[in-house]
Amino acid sequence: MPILLKFIFRRLLAVPVTLLIITATLYGVLMLAPVETRAELYLPRGNSNNPNYNPELVRQQIIKEHGLDDPYPVQYVRWAGRLLQGDWGWSPGFRADILPALLARTPATAELTLYSVLLLIPLGIVGGGIAGARPHQLGDYVFRGLAFLATATPPFILALVLLGIFYAGLHWFPPGRLGITEQYLIQDSAFTSYTGLLTVDGLLNGQPRISLDALRRLVLPCITLGMVHWATLGRITRAAMLEEMTKDYVMAARGRGLRARVIVWRHVLHNAMLPALNSIGLSTASLIMGVFVIEVIFSIPGVSELIVASARGAPDTPMAMGFALYSVGLVLPVMLILDIVQALIDPRVREGVTDL
């Protein structure tokens, strides 16, 4: 246990160090922009439609008040302090504080990401496990063929194909987050948002039709988002299974008369989980970054709504910075959790920390 605690402590310590490096790099890139552009990070809260409002005069005042001509280290420390206080800046495009705007749209993004991960992990491990346990048989060929198609097909192409078949053709899985009738139900004062996840809040409010409609609309985006990561995870699991099946303990287990099912699913798969967990970590991080494209295609009002809208018209520098920080804040906790899970499953991971 002390070794495990030491491992967790070091991983926790790495999080602020990583944040420091990333935020310092982001602000360093921002420093390459003209001072007037950086002044937009500190634009005043409120409507600028006042006839006496002079943007240039306001920018010059901001530059003076916030010391935007100061050296980089001074400016970075000042900016990081504002971030820690929850002040991520003001978006002139949305006329709103950036952090509350991001958090308000997080439940939609989190729901899509959660169900995609819950779909890809078990299917990837089971599919790769079955293919690896019985190589060069029908199930293995089917798995490898589907994995090849999933890897070779860009997600946005797959999304359009699925929409064409299952929405335009069969009318089974419409885009969006909710239908019109269900939207009226959640706007009712009697509806309480407990988690922000419509599939869960519908049940908690005694409105299963909301949960079912929300779940039905998640089918296509979850398949699209998770397919390529399912293929990657399944291939890695299959390769690890094939390697484990050749080891001496498998032959010894067969010699003792253990059933093949017990050997595969209780022993071989357990030992093949470490490379699979590494793939899960990378796939989850990549999935979080890819969720924003899928939201746009399937008309899901998540965080992508902000970054897409901010790209239209005049550049919204504060929102772009806020989106970058938000993305980092999503990935780092996921990677930390998966590192800890790996250490719990495989003692070699946590014991290796003693050599660092």
C-alpha positions as CSV (number, residue, x, y, z in Angstrom):
1,M,0.0,0.0,0.0
2,P,2.8,2.6,0.7
3,I,4.1,2.0,-2.9
4,L,0.6,2.6,-4.3
5,L,0.1,5.7,-2.2
6,K,3.5,7.0,-3.5
7,F,2.5,6.3,-7.0
8,I,-0.8,8.2,-6.6
9,F,1.0,11.1,-4.9
10,R,3.4,11.4,-7.8
11,R,0.6,11.3,-10.3
12,L,-1.3,13.9,-8.4
13,L,1.8,16.1,-8.2
14,A,2.2,15.8,-12.0
15,V,-1.2,17.3,-12.6
16,P,-0.4,20.9,-11.5
17,V,3.0,20.7,-13.2
18,T,1.3,19.7,-16.4
19,L,-1.2,22.4,-16.1
20,L,1.6,24.9,-15.5
21,I,3.4,23.9,-18.6
22,I,0.3,23.9,-20.8
23,T,-1.1,27.2,-19.5
24,A,2.4,28.8,-19.8
25,T,2.6,27.6,-23.4
26,L,-0.9,28.8,-24.3
27,Y,-0.3,32.2,-22.8
28,G,3.1,32.3,-24.6
29,V,1.4,31.7,-27.9
30,L,-1.2,34.4,-27.0
31,M,1.7,36.8,-26.3
32,L,2.6,36.5,-30.0
33,A,-0.6,38.4,-30.8
34,P,-0.8,42.2,-30.8
35,V,-1.4,43.9,-27.5
36,E,-4.8,45.2,-28.8
37,T,-5.9,41.6,-29.5
38,R,-4.9,40.5,-26.0
39,A,-6.8,43.4,-24.5
40,E,-10.0,41.6,-25.6
41,L,-9.4,39.1,-22.7
42,Y,-10.2,42.0,-20.3
43,L,-13.1,43.7,-22.1
44,P,-15.6,45.1,-19.7
45,R,-18.8,43.1,-18.9
46,G,-21.8,44.6,-20.4
47,N,-23.4,45.8,-23.6
48,S,-21.1,47.8,-25.9
49,N,-24.1,49.3,-27.9
50,N,-23.7,52.5,-25.9
51,P,-23.3,55.3,-28.5
52,N,-20.5,56.8,-26.3
53,Y,-18.6,53.5,-26.3
54,N,-15.2,53.8,-28.0
55,P,-13.6,50.4,-28.5
56,E,-10.1,51.8,-29.2
57,L,-10.2,54.0,-26.2
58,V,-11.3,51.1,-24.0
59,R,-8.5,48.9,-25.3
60,Q,-5.9,51.5,-24.5
61,Q,-7.3,51.9,-21.0
62,I,-7.3,48.1,-20.5
63,I,-3.7,47.9,-21.7
64,K,-2.7,50.5,-19.2
65,E,-4.7,49.1,-16.3
66,H,-3.8,45.4,-16.8
67,G,-0.1,46.0,-17.7
68,L,-0.3,44.2,-21.0
69,D,3.0,45.8,-21.9
70,D,4.7,44.1,-18.8
71,P,7.2,41.2,-19.3
72,Y,5.7,37.8,-20.0
73,P,6.3,36.2,-16.5
74,V,4.5,39.1,-14.8
75,Q,1.5,38.9,-17.2
76,Y,1.3,35.1,-17.0
77,V,1.2,35.1,-13.2
78,R,-1.5,37.7,-13.2
79,W,-3.5,35.8,-15.8
80,A,-3.1,32.5,-14.0
81,G,-4.3,34.1,-10.8
82,R,-7.5,35.2,-12.5
83,L,-8.0,31.7,-13.8
84,L,-7.7,30.2,-10.3
85,Q,-10.4,32.7,-9.1
86,G,-12.8,31.5,-11.8
87,D,-12.4,34.5,-14.0
88,W,-11.7,33.1,-17.4
89,G,-12.5,36.3,-19.2
90,W,-15.4,37.8,-21.0
91,S,-16.5,36.7,-24.5
92,P,-17.4,39.7,-26.6
93,G,-19.1,37.4,-29.1
94,F,-21.5,35.9,-26.6
95,R,-21.5,38.8,-24.2
96,A,-21.1,36.4,-21.3
97,D,-18.5,35.1,-18.9
98,I,-16.6,32.3,-20.5
99,L,-16.5,29.8,-17.6
100,P,-20.2,29.8,-16.9
101,A,-21.0,29.6,-20.6
102,L,-18.8,26.5,-20.9
103,L,-20.2,24.8,-17.8
104,A,-23.8,25.4,-18.9
105,R,-23.1,23.3,-22.0
106,T,-21.0,20.7,-20.3
107,P,-23.8,18.2,-19.5
108,A,-24.7,17.7,-23.1
109,T,-21.0,17.0,-24.0
110,A,-20.5,14.9,-20.9
111,E,-23.6,12.7,-21.7
112,L,-22.4,12.0,-25.2
113,T,-18.9,11.2,-24.0
114,L,-20.0,9.0,-21.2
115,Y,-22.2,6.8,-23.2
116,S,-19.6,6.6,-26.0
117,V,-16.9,5.4,-23.5
118,L,-19.4,2.9,-21.9
119,L,-20.0,1.5,-25.4
120,L,-16.5,1.3,-26.7
121,I,-14.7,-0.2,-23.7
122,P,-16.7,-3.4,-23.1
123,L,-17.2,-4.0,-26.9
124,G,-13.6,-3.4,-27.6
125,I,-12.3,-5.7,-24.9
126,V,-14.9,-8.5,-25.5
127,G,-14.5,-8.3,-29.3
128,G,-10.7,-8.3,-29.1
129,G,-10.8,-11.1,-26.5
130,I,-13.0,-13.3,-28.6
131,A,-10.9,-12.7,-31.7
132,G,-7.6,-13.3,-29.9
133,A,-8.9,-16.5,-28.2
134,R,-9.9,-18.1,-31.5
135,P,-7.6,-16.7,-34.2
136,H,-8.1,-17.4,-37.9
137,Q,-11.7,-18.4,-37.3
138,L,-15.0,-16.8,-38.5
139,G,-15.3,-14.5,-35.5
140,D,-11.8,-13.3,-35.8
141,Y,-12.2,-12.5,-39.6
142,V,-15.4,-10.7,-38.9
143,F,-13.8,-8.7,-36.1
144,R,-10.8,-7.8,-38.2
145,G,-12.9,-6.7,-41.1
146,L,-15.1,-4.5,-39.0
147,A,-12.1,-3.0,-37.3
148,F,-10.5,-2.2,-40.6
149,L,-13.6,-0.5,-41.9
150,A,-14.0,1.5,-38.6
151,T,-10.4,2.6,-38.7
152,A,-10.4,3.5,-42.4
153,T,-13.7,5.5,-42.4
154,P,-13.4,9.1,-41.1
155,P,-15.9,9.8,-38.3
156,F,-17.7,12.6,-40.2
157,I,-18.2,10.3,-43.2
158,L,-19.5,7.5,-40.9
159,A,-21.9,10.1,-39.3
160,L,-23.3,11.2,-42.7
161,V,-23.8,7.5,-43.7
162,L,-25.6,6.6,-40.5
163,L,-27.8,9.7,-40.7
164,G,-28.7,8.9,-44.3
165,I,-29.7,5.3,-43.4
166,F,-31.2,5.4,-40.0
167,Y,-32.6,9.0,-40.0
168,A,-33.4,10.0,-43.5
169,G,-34.2,6.5,-44.7
170,L,-35.7,4.6,-41.7
171,H,-36.6,7.5,-39.4
172,W,-35.3,5.6,-36.4
173,F,-32.7,7.9,-34.7
174,P,-33.2,11.6,-35.3
175,P,-30.4,14.2,-34.5
176,G,-30.6,16.7,-31.8
177,R,-30.8,16.2,-28.1
178,L,-34.6,16.1,-27.6
179,G,-37.7,16.2,-29.6
180,I,-40.0,19.3,-29.4
181,T,-42.5,17.7,-27.1
182,E,-39.8,16.5,-24.7
183,Q,-38.2,20.0,-24.7
184,Y,-41.5,21.5,-23.5
185,L,-41.5,18.9,-20.7
186,I,-38.0,19.8,-19.4
187,Q,-38.8,23.6,-19.6
188,D,-41.8,23.1,-17.2
189,S,-41.2,24.5,-13.8
190,A,-42.0,21.0,-12.3
191,F,-39.0,19.5,-14.0
192,T,-35.8,19.5,-11.9
193,S,-32.3,19.2,-13.4
194,Y,-30.4,17.0,-11.0
195,T,-27.4,16.0,-13.0
196,G,-27.9,17.8,-16.4
197,L,-27.9,14.3,-18.1
198,L,-31.3,14.0,-19.7
199,T,-31.2,10.2,-19.7
200,V,-30.9,10.3,-15.9
201,D,-32.9,13.4,-15.1
202,G,-35.9,12.1,-17.0
203,L,-36.1,9.0,-14.8
204,L,-35.5,11.0,-11.6
205,N,-38.4,13.3,-12.5
206,G,-40.7,10.4,-13.3
207,Q,-40.6,11.1,-17.1
208,P,-39.2,8.0,-18.7
209,R,-40.2,9.3,-22.2
210,I,-37.6,12.0,-21.8
211,S,-34.9,9.5,-21.0
212,L,-35.9,7.2,-23.8
213,D,-36.0,10.0,-26.4
214,A,-32.6,11.3,-25.2
215,L,-31.1,7.8,-25.3
216,R,-32.5,7.1,-28.8
217,R,-30.9,10.3,-30.1
218,L,-27.6,9.3,-28.6
219,V,-27.3,6.0,-30.5
220,L,-25.9,7.3,-33.8
221,P,-23.5,9.9,-32.3
222,C,-22.2,7.4,-29.8
223,I,-21.6,4.8,-32.5
224,T,-19.9,7.4,-34.6
225,L,-17.7,8.7,-31.8
226,G,-16.7,5.3,-30.4
227,M,-16.3,3.2,-33.5
228,V,-12.7,4.1,-34.4
229,H,-11.6,3.8,-30.7
230,W,-13.5,0.5,-30.4
231,A,-11.4,-0.8,-33.3
232,T,-8.2,0.4,-31.8
233,L,-8.9,-1.0,-28.4
234,G,-10.1,-4.3,-29.9
235,R,-7.0,-4.7,-32.0
236,I,-4.7,-4.1,-29.1
237,T,-6.6,-6.5,-26.9
238,R,-6.5,-9.2,-29.6
239,A,-2.7,-8.8,-30.1
240,A,-2.2,-9.0,-26.3
241,M,-4.4,-12.1,-26.1
242,L,-2.4,-13.8,-28.9
243,E,0.8,-13.1,-27.0
244,E,-0.5,-14.3,-23.7
245,M,-1.9,-17.5,-25.3
246,T,1.6,-18.7,-26.1
247,K,3.0,-18.4,-22.6
248,D,3.9,-21.2,-20.3
249,Y,1.2,-20.6,-17.7
250,V,-1.5,-21.2,-20.3
251,M,0.0,-24.6,-21.2
252,A,0.3,-25.4,-17.5
253,A,-3.4,-24.5,-17.0
254,R,-4.4,-26.7,-19.9
255,G,-2.3,-29.5,-18.5
256,R,-4.2,-29.3,-15.2
257,G,-7.5,-29.7,-17.1
258,L,-8.9,-26.3,-16.8
259,R,-11.6,-25.4,-19.2
260,A,-10.6,-23.2,-22.1
261,R,-13.2,-20.6,-21.2
262,V,-11.8,-20.3,-17.7
263,I,-8.2,-20.0,-19.0
264,V,-9.2,-17.3,-21.5
265,W,-11.5,-15.1,-19.5
266,R,-10.1,-15.5,-16.0
267,H,-6.4,-15.6,-16.7
268,V,-5.4,-14.7,-20.2
269,L,-7.7,-11.6,-20.5
270,H,-6.6,-10.4,-17.0
271,N,-3.0,-10.4,-18.1
272,A,-3.8,-8.7,-21.4
273,M,-5.6,-5.8,-19.7
274,L,-2.6,-3.6,-19.2
275,P,-1.9,-2.8,-22.8
276,A,-5.7,-2.5,-23.2
277,L,-5.9,0.0,-20.4
278,N,-3.1,2.1,-22.1
279,S,-5.2,2.1,-25.2
280,I,-8.3,3.1,-23.2
281,G,-6.5,6.1,-21.8
282,L,-5.4,7.3,-25.2
283,S,-8.7,6.6,-26.8
284,T,-10.6,8.4,-24.1
285,A,-8.5,11.5,-24.5
286,S,-8.8,11.4,-28.2
287,L,-12.6,10.8,-27.9
288,I,-13.0,13.8,-25.7
289,M,-11.3,15.9,-28.4
290,G,-13.4,14.4,-31.1
291,V,-16.7,14.8,-29.4
292,F,-17.0,18.4,-30.5
293,V,-17.1,17.5,-34.2
294,I,-19.8,14.9,-33.6
295,E,-21.9,17.4,-31.7
296,V,-21.9,19.7,-34.7
297,I,-22.9,17.0,-37.1
298,F,-25.7,15.7,-34.9
299,S,-26.9,19.1,-33.8
300,I,-26.2,18.5,-30.1
301,P,-26.0,21.8,-28.2
302,G,-22.8,21.1,-26.3
303,V,-19.6,23.0,-25.8
304,S,-18.9,22.8,-29.5
305,E,-21.7,25.3,-30.0
306,L,-19.5,28.0,-28.4
307,I,-16.3,27.4,-30.3
308,V,-18.2,27.1,-33.6
309,A,-20.1,30.3,-33.1
310,S,-17.0,32.1,-31.9
311,A,-15.2,31.3,-35.2
312,R,-17.9,33.1,-37.1
313,G,-17.4,36.8,-37.8
314,A,-14.7,38.5,-35.7
315,P,-12.3,36.1,-33.9
316,D,-13.3,35.6,-30.2
317,T,-9.9,35.2,-28.7
318,P,-11.1,34.9,-25.1
319,M,-13.5,32.1,-26.0
320,A,-10.8,30.2,-28.0
321,M,-8.4,30.4,-24.9
322,G,-11.2,29.3,-22.6
323,F,-12.1,26.3,-24.9
324,A,-8.4,25.2,-24.9
325,L,-8.2,25.3,-21.1
326,Y,-11.5,23.5,-20.8
327,S,-10.3,20.7,-23.1
328,V,-7.1,20.3,-21.0
329,G,-9.2,20.3,-17.9
330,L,-11.3,17.4,-19.3
331,V,-8.4,15.2,-20.4
332,L,-6.1,15.4,-17.4
333,P,-8.5,14.0,-14.8
334,V,-9.3,11.1,-17.1
335,M,-5.6,10.3,-17.6
336,L,-5.0,10.4,-13.9
337,I,-7.9,8.0,-13.1
338,L,-6.7,5.6,-15.7
339,D,-3.2,5.7,-14.4
340,I,-4.5,4.8,-10.9
341,V,-6.6,2.0,-12.3
342,Q,-3.5,0.6,-14.1
343,A,-1.6,0.7,-10.9
344,L,-4.4,-1.1,-9.0
345,I,-4.5,-3.9,-11.7
346,D,-0.8,-4.4,-12.4
347,P,1.7,-4.2,-9.5
348,R,4.5,-3.6,-12.0
349,V,3.1,-0.2,-12.8
350,R,3.1,1.1,-9.2
351,E,6.4,-0.6,-8.3
352,G,8.1,1.0,-11.3
353,V,7.7,4.4,-9.6
354,T,10.5,3.5,-7.2
355,D,13.0,3.8,-10.1
356,L,11.9,7.3,-11.0
